[in-house]
Amino acid sequence: MAGDQICYTLIAPSSDSKAISEQQLKDDLISNKVEVKREALKELIRLIVNGEKFPNLLMTVIRFVMPSQDHMIKKLLLLFWEVVPKYGADGKLLHEMILVCDAYRRDLQHPNEFIRGSTLRFLCKLKEPEVLEPIMPAIEQCLEHRHAYVRRNAVLAIFTIYKNFEHLIPDAPDKILHFLEQEQDASCKRNAFMMLLHVSQSTALEYLVSRLDQVQNFGDILQLIVVELIYKVCLAKPSERLRFVRCVYGLLQSNSPAVRYEAAGTLITLSSAPSALKAAASCYISLIQKESDNNVKLIVLSRLTDLRQYHERILQGLVMDIVQILAASDMEIRQKTLDLCMDLVTSRTAEELIKLFRKELLKACSGGAGGRAANTSNSSPTTDKGSSNTNDNAEATYRYALMHTIYDISVRFPETLATIIPTVCDILTYEEIADSQAAAEACRFIREVLFRWPQKKSEVLEKLMQVFPSIAGQETLRQVLWIFGEFCTTLEETNTCVTLIRQVIGDLPLVDEELRRQAKETGEASTEGTSALLSADGGIGLSSAQRVTADGIYVTQTALTLSSTKSSGGSKAVKRPVLQAALFEAQYMPAVVLSVSLVKLFYRYVNALLENMKKSTDAESAKKMETRVNSFAAECMLIIASMLHLATSGLLPHQVNHDHLDRMWICLKVLADRRPEILKAFDETSRECLSELVEYQENDRKSAAKSRNKSLEQRQKQEAEMNRADAPIKFSLLTGQSDLGDSVDRFDLTLSQALGAAVKSGGDAYATSKLSKVRQLTGFSDPVYAEAYVNVNQFDIVLDVLIVNQTRDTLQNLTLELSTLGDLRLVEKPSPLTVAPQDFANIKANIKVSSTENGIIFGNISYDIRGSVGETTCIVLNDIHIDIMEYVLPATCSPAEFRQMWSEFEWENKVTVNTQITDLLGYLSHITAHTNLRCLTPMEALLGDCDYLCVTLYARTIFGEHVLANLCLEKTDPNQPVTGHVRIRAKTQGMAVTMGEKVSTSQKNWPLPGSSAQVNTNNSSEEREDKMARDDTDGVGVMRTHSPAMPLVDLN
């Protein structure tokens, strides 16, 4: 019984509270002033909860406080009698409690219904049958009270007493059944039926069967209990399903969302008929659409996703209804809905689904106000960036998710391409998505369609050329130019492409046209303006800036900057074609791609002319062909030379990157030399890289679908195993299980999951047992042996401490005192125990976790020996270290998201690599296994032999905190350990420091060479993940071996 005592909430005394003596408390309790009695009683309760003992004040409270008719005092008395010790040192009930029982009886007969009801609620918490037995007749009389509040609490009191002490009221089920048949109040009927459900299912079933046709008229709170009873009965007796299926089916039309949700879940369990499953799934979809709470939407959507594992075909027929959930505003709901639609789409629904997604995409891109084409003459990175900043981040993410879903479905079902390709090309002209993730995904989609389905090339290129002059965004423009250079192969396509390029770049040469425009604006003569601009001197300076690459590496970029005396502010206000606007903003990546594309277009133009020359071999035709080739080459060289001239003219706001200029000079040189092997290398190398990229993206898509459908694949394997020819036949009527094989009560399972007591499946027996989490707190030779099972839940830690009295004495007032370091907070104080000789007891303590940092739990055990007059004995406990890895989980993010977070997080911790590991991948595997960081760098990039390794790592805590890491390694000698550093970034200093300490500790725990525990770098990714899951390093004795993290904003 000692381990079953209630653990009361620890109430800390206020800062201004004063120490009060027992005599002063007694005087205040005797006082005739009600206010003084209230404050004294409150202070007495607070002191008792904190462990103080006042046995002499018990009679004072009975004599002078209990007779009071003040309602506040009566409420405080209920709290007092709940926490005050009711047993003496000999373990027997105190004699004073007889008087308390009489007070309880008078309160149960009080004319005020509130006092009666609150007293009944208090009696539910009592665990002393000796106190309850004398007042049982008064409790039963409350079932006939006129007020529903009293009757409702009387049922709960009888329920609790019958469950704990059945002998006190053995005929409780019969009395409650009689009460239920006469009762009219919905809440009273609900409590009575709930009691019958838990203590006498047969009686509850008898009542339900007699009123089965009236269930639809029951209150919603009673309907919930009815659904639970039907589920439990049918789970125990599958033969009863047919009797109740129609009743559950009717509850799908209830006015209560909670009833509809539970009825749908029960109906899925009870029946495998397609009509019933479709009705339940439709009920889930309706709940998601009508409920306003996003948490409810997510819960029901998860149930709908779980349903796919068992009845995928049913949901495939409802995919057009599921897609209506996209009307929700929460991005997580939208993302899960899109993922579900991707998995449920079939060839029958693909076309219709794509049409609906097309409308949704247009609505999302236009912001609800219709599509606005980009201004063809004002497309600049400044305006694009400004418009993207005004857009909501959630909407931008939604556009990308929508485009990704369309991409995935269209690639799997090519018959839908004709429907969606025109729309995808059109959205590239919307300023709302200029240079966004959605626009980049659209360009990737167009590129893969052109690569995988050449028969659609002419149709796609024709539409893309139509919208090309109106393209919004320089990054989008760059990708479209690359597509033109890669897939325009015929004479007509190449000529059209060059014509479009001349249209979007403007009049050539660019510098001369700009000088004429500026001279015209200033009213000066053209020659004078030209000479003045060309003769203007500008200061040239060398500047260097620190940049961050996509991998999180610091690089130094040096550029020549011109401090020109002329102002280029006027050029920003001029309306320019889209490509020319990018050039005048010194954004030369589109120019580089254009130069390479022109080389490939020239190569294909020459090949197409040679094919035509095979039909006519006369000299005149050859001369015409040479003229056309020279003309086409001159046109391409003029475009490249004009862009190069502009880059070096000083008309731009800042100097262009020299790498860009070098690449453009190479393209110009190739066009001038026209060496066939170099031209061919430009074309074939690009196509080979594209082929590898498309293959990688296809594998990535398959792996993403496999991860989403992991549980479904496992179930399919189980079904395949059960359907073998020699597999035993399973008869559900004989096994007593439903068609789904449910042998676990769904209601009990969800309750255990909410309490964090769900049993984990898979893995070895030791890793999933409690033994792996047991921490020894005292030694075996101590008078009291203690060990704790540390159960780490999501936001709290539960310590289940086993206390063993190894002496021959009775230990009184045995108290477990705990304290914490770090962001841990003790919220419950275990009550003192009395442990018999050679006996044991269990104590539970709850500790709240508020952030992801290492914490320490420490304390002691104090006790008194019965019959001894010595001082209290105290045993210091071994510290319990709470490892941060309990809260850090591997996660993934896109390179763009990683780069953005890397630039935003201000706390950085740089850890120098100090290890005996000689293999680059071996160190990477070791670090990821011990820190729960996931490598974001693709595995293909890590193939081959190299003396240098740079990868990005990422993890996320259960509190939503992000952990970024960049690992840079170098190996100067094959036999020497690797060197380098690990740079960790986080939003908070504590996270950065703690993860740095974890890295420092883990790299020192590398096994010696030849040890069986040494990491095998040839292990598969599945084996490494399994090792990561089994790792249980607790981080004891962590030492800081690096400088503390400093904010990036103040490096000095």
Secondary structure, 3 states (H helix, E strand, C coil): CHHHCCCEECCCCCCCCCCCCHHHHHHHHHCCCHHHHHHHHHHHHHHHHCCCCCHHHHHHHHHHHCCCCCHHHHHHHHHHHHHCCCECCCCCECCCHHHHHHHHHHHHCCCCHHHHHHHHHHHCCCCCHHHHHHHHHHHHHHHHCCCHHHHHHHHHHHHHHHHHCHHHCCCHHHHHHHHHHHCCCHHHHHHHHHHHHHHCHHHHHHHHHHCHHHHHHCCHHHHHHHHHHHHHHHHHCHHHHHHHHHHHHHHCCCCCHHHHHHHHHHHHHHCCCHHHHHHHHHHHHHHHHHCCCHHHHHHHHHHHHHHCCCCHHHHHCCHHHHHHHHHCCCHHHHHHHHHHHHHHCCCCCHHHHHHHHHHHHHHHHHCCCCCCECCCCCCCHHHHHHHHHHCCHHHHHHHHHHHHHHHHHHHHCHHHHHHHHHHHHHHCCEHHHCCCHHHHHHHHHHHHHHHHCHHHHHHHHHHHHHHHHHCCCHHHHHHHHHHHHHHCCCHHHHHHHHHHHHHHHCCCCHHHHHHHHHHHHHCCCHHHHHHHHHHCCCEEEEEEEEEECCCCCEEEEEEEEEECCCCCHHHHCCCCCHHHHHHHCCCCHHHHHHHHHHHHHHHHHHHHHHHHHCCCCCHHHHHHHHHHHHHHHHHHHHHHHHHHHHHCCCCCCCCCCHHHHHHHHHHHHHHHHCCHHHHHHHHHHHHHHHHHHHHHHHHHHHHHHHHHCHHHHHHHHHHHHHCCCCCCCCCHHHHCCCCCCCCCCHHHHHHHHHCCCCCCCCCCHHHHCHHHHEEECCCCCCCEEEEEEEEECCCEEEEEEEEEECCCCCEEEEEEEEEEECCEEECEECCCEEECCCCEEEEEEEEEECCCCCEEEEEEEEEEECCCCCCCEEEECCCEEECHHHCEEECCCCHHHHHHHHHHCCEEEEEECCCCCCCHHHHHHHHHHHHCCEECCCHHHHCCCCCEEEEEEEEEECCCCEEEEEEEEECCCCCCCCEEEEEEEECCHHHHHHHHHHHHHHHHCCCCCCCCCCCCCCCCHHHHHHHHHHCCCCCCCCCCCCCCCEEHHHCC
